[in-house]
Amino acid sequence: MLLKIKKDKEEDLSTSFGARDRIDDLELDAPENKEEPKEEDTVIVSKSKMILINKLLKNVKENNDKVIQLLSGFSSEEDEKRISISQVGEIEKIPGDESDEIEGKVIEGVFDGENMIGPDGKQYNIPANYASKSKLVEGDILKLTITSRGTFVYKQIGPIERKRIVGQLTQESDGDFLVLADGKKWHVLTASVTYYKGQSGDETVILTPKNGDSKWAAVENIVNKTE
């Protein structure tokens, strides 16, 4: 009887220890409660892209250095000390800097095809390249500003109405160029003909005053004849 009870107790103990061992195994095998990184939080950059980004950043730095070096030639150390940024987008003007202002004597006049005639009848020479590039037409109103440094600055302030005429370019014995059309002829600036590489016989488009007659015309275009 005693033996049986003892045996039963041994079985109970073995059972208890076996269960405990299984519990310990379960606790050891249980995964730790750690949050794994999400795919969207992970950024993978290849080595080739990193090299390319590095090159781009180096190029940006080199270009910035070149721009700073170029701009430094337009100002002195004194100018840089004088200038100060008071507000975003607003820069204090450097004393003596009148690049944005043109002061001087102002005269208005009429373009006669080559020059400007002032209200006193005085003739003011106009650079042929400016008149040609601006396509000034006889009768245009111009404003001349003579600066304190003696520089002449022209500006077209009253262009007259124009009309286009297609004619033929011809050159006189003295070297002057004319455009012939509808039995009429107009003088044109040599600078304009030279710019378009015109020659006698070329088809030429000119601009003349819409109303009234004129001796001069502005060259708008020249169609070179084919040989």
Summary of the structure (lengths in Angstrom):
residues: 227
radius of gyration: 44.8
end to end distance: 138.9
largest distance: 153.9
contacts: 513
relative contact order: 0.09
helix: 34%
strand: 30%
